[in-house]
């Protein structure tokens, strides 16, 4: 049995784990990074990057199909599924290889391959032949797809997002369960690439959208491309000769059965802590056997154990995982000198078309924090100048501000260029700008960002700070 003593052991070599490792190494060389699976982050292998590659193909196909509105004839559009998936896999492998090279650049003595389990609050066993005694431990084990039991009736035709990027060709049809971020992105992309898609949800949610006005708008828009029932009543899932038969209630038409080649379960992810023998770590666990931790320090109780990234199931986004890796790494390195880490303003983007973005506080959070002490401003992109020029004039932006102070609190958006607009708004939240200060910023003409100014002017007026300046129109004038 190989026995090692280290200052810090990090379980998981994903985004959070690698960032934590780089922070710890600034203080000590007695560190190990343990990985039980293959190197390469969730983002690079099965998340952000391969999904955006599929979306890029889909967006190009869709844009060609829309060319006629500009008086441009695109001719017959053909989609070669094999070539689409070949590029997805090839470029995905490039991203993964880059991550793998980074990890393999760490000293070999710092890298251990194998599944880690707690044998005590400061001890781990890796595989069957390595014991690690660690003064501090960081859990950064990531997450995996969570699949409800009834969907498993699809048997060999059940897939998760990890599987899609290994397809050699595009299927004829896919039924998607879960209109969250993954389901919406992949479902719309597959639909635009000629795959017959139907999507079901539970509870009425559409992605991360909390604002009812935006959710209703987005739901109507998605249904123009493929059937999406966010609160579907599915009565049966069955593996049949032709694929997967799904029986559901189709509004007034009653019960209906459709058969699809595959069933995509996009029903959320679960943290990879259940295989760690976490009960041996001598830390408090909640009702779901998850470690109880401080969101600001990422410390589990009063122990020298920290949990970061998707493993803590709090903010499953790459930039948040990187921030948490930094916080956990700094605190593990400086232990017992524990400090609350600096966090970025909340920012999330869904790469559908139109895109979805949430920034700062959601409408529900604003209402909980100061019920009755905030106002809302909004703009529709249907008549926004630059959006109409581009033929992307679909969407709605709603912004929230605080009475009295005029502080900009947050926003939700379903519309064009949301990935870029969201950054401007997130920077404003992080700098704690007022709505008036934001309106003093330059806005070029004609750009989609002028729609942000229109929404902020509406908010400024509703906050009773002052009337909207003259000349604010949304279709042709200098105030667009």
Residue, then its C-alpha position, 0 to 999 in steps of 0.5 A: x500500500x502506497x502511503x502519502x502525507x500532504x497538506x492539501x488533497x483535491x478530489x476532482x480535476x475539473x474546472x474547480x479542481x484545477x483552479x483550486x490546485x493552482x491556488x494551493x500550489x502558490x503556498x505549498x508543494x505538498x498537494x495531490x490532485x485526484x481524478x477518478x475518471x478521464x481528464x478533461x472538464x465537463x464543459x469541454x467534453x460534454x457541456x459548454x463547448x460541444x453543445x455550442x458546436x452543435x448550436x453553431x451548425x443549427x444556427x447556420x442552417x436556420x439563418x440560410x432558411x431565413x434568407x428569403x426575407x432579405x430577398x436572397x435565395x439560398x436554394x435547397x438547404x441540405x443538412x449532412x448529419x454525418x458531417x455536422x457530427x464529425x465537426x462537433x466531435x473533432x472540435x470537441x476533441x481539440x478543446x478536450x486535448x487542450x485541457x488534458x495538456x494543462x493537467x498533464x503539465x502538472x508535476x507527475x507526483x501531484x497527480x493520482x488516478x483512481x476513485x477516492x473515498x473518505x476513510x476518516x475526516x483527514x484520510x482518503x483511499x484512492x483505488x485499492x492501493x494508495x492511502x492519502x493523509x491530508x491536513x485539508x481536503x477539497x471536494x471538486x467531483x463535479x456532477x452527472x445527469x440525473x434520470x427519473x425512473x420512468x424515463x428508463x423505460x426507454x432502455x437502449x434508446x435513452x440518452x443524455x447530453x453526454x451521449x449525443x456528442x458521440x453520435x455518428x449521424x443525426x437521428x430522425x426524431x428525438x423526444x426531450x424531457x426537461x426544458x431547462x438549459x440543456x434541453x432547450x439548447x440541444x432540443x432547438x439545435x436538433x430541430x433546426x438541423x431537421x430532427x423531429x423534436x417534441x419537448x416535455x417539462x414539469x411544473x411550467x418552467x422554461x429554462x431559468x426564466x423567472x419573470x412571467x412575462x418573459x416566460x410566456x413570450x419565450x414559450x410562445x416563440x419556442x412553440x413556433x419551432x417545435x412542440x413544447x409543453x412545460x407542464x406535460x402530462x405523460x402517461x407512458x414511456x415504452x421501448x417499442x420496435x420503432x424506438x420509444x413510444x411516448x403517450x401523453x395528453x395533447x390538450x383538448x385532443x386527449x391522449x396521444x402516442x408518438x414514437x421517437x428514435x431516441x429519448x433525451x433526458x435533460x432532467x438536471x444533474x446530481x452532484x458526484x458525492x454519493x460515491x465518496x463514503x462521505x459519511x466517514x468525513x465527520x461533517x454534517x450532511x443534509x437530508x439528501x446526504x449532501x455536505x452542509x457548507x458555508x456559501x461564502x467560504x465553501x467550508x464544510x462546518x468547522x472542518x478542514x474540508x471544502x466543497x467547490x464547483x458542481x459538486x456542491x450543487x449551488x451554481x453549476x456554471x463554469x465561471x462560478x466553478x472557477x470562482x469557487x475553485x479559487x475560494x476553496x483553494x485559497x482557504x485550504x492553503x491558508x487554513x485555519x485563516x478562513x476568509x469569505x471569497x469575492x463572488x461575481x455578480x450573478x450571470x447566466x446565459x442560455x444559447x438558444x435563439x433568441x437567447x436567454x439571460x439572467x443578471x443580478x437578482x431575479x424578479x422573485x429575488x427582488x420581490x423577496x428582498x424588497x417587496x413593493x420597493x422596486x420598479x420594472x422597465x421593459x423593452x420589446x425587440x419587435x420594433x427595435x431598429x437594429x433588431x429589425x434590420x437583422x431580422x432578429x426582432x423577437x424578444x423582451x428585456x425587463x430590468x429592475x431597479x430600487x426606489x429611492x436609491x435608483x440602484x440597478x438590481x437585475x434583469x431577465x432577457x429573451x432576445x437577440x445578442x443577450x449573451x453580450x447585453x448580459x455582460x454589460x448589465x452584469x458589470x453594472x450590477x457588480x459596480x453597483x451602478x444606479x439606473x441614472x448612471x447607466x443612462x449616462x453611458x454611451x450608446x452607439x447607433x444603430x445597435x441592439x444595445x440601444x434597446x437596453x437604453x430604452x428599457x432603462x429609460x422606462x425603468x427610470x421613469x417608473x422609479x419616479x427619478x425623472x421622465x424619459x428623455x425626448x426622442x426615445x423611440x424603438x424603431x428608427x430615430x436616434x433614441x433607438 
